[in-house]
């Protein structure tokens, strides 16, 4: 995978995104949190973040003030 490619990972308990090198974790209930790479599960298997998923997640991250642009 490209080093600056946007990615997502769905675990049994959480959803994770990597956008522009920043890691995000979906909170239980509502909201997202910026996390460090060390906080990711050890078994993470990333998939490319498709345009369809971008249209779902990016506006929410922008609304929460976690993503510029």
Secondary structure, 3 states (H helix, E strand, C coil): CCCCCCEEEECCCCEEEEECCEEEEECCCCCEEEECHHHCCCCCCCEECCHHHHHHHHHHHHHCCCCCC
